[in-house]
Amino acid sequence: MSQQENRDNHNTFSQENLVNPIDLLSHEQWLQKAVEAEDKVGGNIGAGLDWGSAFGDLMLNFELLGRLTTLRISLNKEVRLLLNNWNLGTATKVAVKTAREKILEKLRLPTAEVRESILAALGKDELYGEEFISNREILRELLELLLKAEDWESIAAVAADSIKQQIIRQAVDEKMSA
C-alpha cells in the first residue's frame, strides 16, 4: 500500500470515529490498530475502552478524550456546587478536593457499571456543545454512581479532620495570646 493510500485510509477511519465515539467499540479496523499498537510496544496499552491502568495511553481518539475531559471537568464542577450548597464552611475546600480525587480514581479504574454509564454519556452528542455539560441531572446521576457511601464517609472524615485541626490551631493561638 502506498503512503497516499495509507493516509487516505487513516483519514477516512479517523473521520468515521469522530462522528460517533461509541462506534469505536465495534469498529474492527480501529480494534486491529489498537492490537497492533500493543504488539509494537510489547505490552498492554488498552485495546478498547477497558482503560485499567493504561488510562493515558489508550485514549487514541482525540474527540473521545476531549469528551471524557469535559465530562470529568463537569463532574468536578458539579461536586463543587453540591458541596458549596451544604455550607461546610472552611472544610468545603478540602471536601471538594477529596471528592475530585475520588471521582478521578473512579474514572481511571471504572467498574463495569461505571464504564457503561460513562460510555453512554460520552455517546450523547447533545451534552458536548458547550465548555461544560449543563445537564445537571445527568451529572448528578453519574455522581451517585461514582461516589458511593464509603466515598462520602472519606470525604466527611477529611472535612471533619480539617475543622478539628482548625479548632486546635485556634485554641493554641488563643492560649498563647492570653
MODA-V348282 format. One record per pair of residues at least 12 apart in sequence whose C-alpha atoms are under 10 Angstrom apart, sorted by the first residue. I is the first residue (numbers start at 1). GAP is how many residues later the second one is. Records with the same first field share a line. If there is no record, write none. Layout:
I: GAP ; GAP
//
This chain:
10: 20
13: 14 ; 16 ; 17
14: 16 ; 47 ; 48 ; 49
17: 13 ; 44 ; 45 ; 46 ; 47
18: 43 ; 44 ; 45 ; 46
19: 44 ; 104 ; 106
20: 43 ; 44 ; 102 ; 103 ; 104 ; 105
21: 40 ; 41 ; 42 ; 43 ; 44 ; 46 ; 98 ; 101 ; 102 ; 103 ; 104
22: 27 ; 42 ; 97 ; 98 ; 99 ; 100 ; 101 ; 102
23: 100
24: 24 ; 25 ; 37 ; 40
25: 22 ; 23 ; 24 ; 94
26: 22
27: 21
30: 17 ; 18 ; 30 ; 31
31: 15 ; 16 ; 17
32: 15
33: 14
34: 12 ; 13 ; 14 ; 24 ; 26
35: 12 ; 13
37: 21
38: 20
44: 13 ; 14
45: 12 ; 13 ; 14
46: 12 ; 13 ; 14
47: 12 ; 13
48: 12
49: 66 ; 67 ; 70
50: 58 ; 59 ; 60 ; 61 ; 62 ; 65
51: 56 ; 57 ; 58 ; 59 ; 64
52: 55 ; 56 ; 57 ; 58 ; 59
53: 55 ; 56
54: 54 ; 55
55: 52 ; 53 ; 54
56: 52
63: 59
64: 55 ; 58 ; 59
65: 57
66: 56 ; 62
67: 54 ; 55 ; 56 ; 57 ; 58 ; 60 ; 61 ; 65 ; 66
68: 39 ; 50 ; 51 ; 53 ; 54
69: 63
70: 52 ; 57 ; 58 ; 60 ; 61 ; 62 ; 63
71: 47 ; 50 ; 51 ; 56 ; 57 ; 60 ; 61 ; 62 ; 68 ; 71
72: 28 ; 31 ; 32 ; 35 ; 60 ; 61 ; 67
73: 27 ; 31 ; 58 ; 59 ; 60
74: 57 ; 58 ; 59 ; 60 ; 61 ; 62 ; 65
75: 24 ; 25 ; 28 ; 29 ; 57 ; 58 ; 61 ; 63 ; 64 ; 65 ; 67 ; 68 ; 71
76: 20 ; 21 ; 23 ; 24 ; 25 ; 27 ; 28 ; 63 ; 67
77: 19 ; 23 ; 55 ; 56 ; 62
78: 55 ; 56 ; 58 ; 61 ; 62 ; 65
79: 16 ; 17 ; 18 ; 20 ; 21 ; 24 ; 60 ; 61 ; 64
80: 12 ; 13 ; 15 ; 16 ; 17 ; 19 ; 20
81: 15
82: 14 ; 58
83: 12 ; 13 ; 16
84: 12
88: 68 ; 71 ; 72 ; 75
89: 70 ; 74
90: 69 ; 72 ; 73 ; 76
91: 64 ; 65 ; 67 ; 68 ; 69 ; 70 ; 71 ; 72 ; 73 ; 75
92: 63 ; 67 ; 70 ; 71
93: 66 ; 69
94: 61 ; 62 ; 64 ; 65 ; 66 ; 67 ; 68 ; 69
95: 57 ; 59 ; 60 ; 61 ; 62 ; 63 ; 64 ; 65 ; 67
96: 59 ; 63
97: 58 ; 61 ; 62
98: 53 ; 54 ; 56 ; 57 ; 58 ; 60 ; 61
99: 44 ; 48 ; 52 ; 53 ; 55 ; 56 ; 57
100: 55
101: 54
102: 44 ; 45 ; 46 ; 49 ; 50 ; 52 ; 53
103: 39 ; 40 ; 43 ; 44 ; 48
104: 42
105: 41
106: 39 ; 40 ; 41
107: 39
110: 36
111: 35
113: 32 ; 33
114: 28 ; 31 ; 32
117: 24 ; 25 ; 28 ; 29
118: 24
121: 17 ; 18 ; 21
//
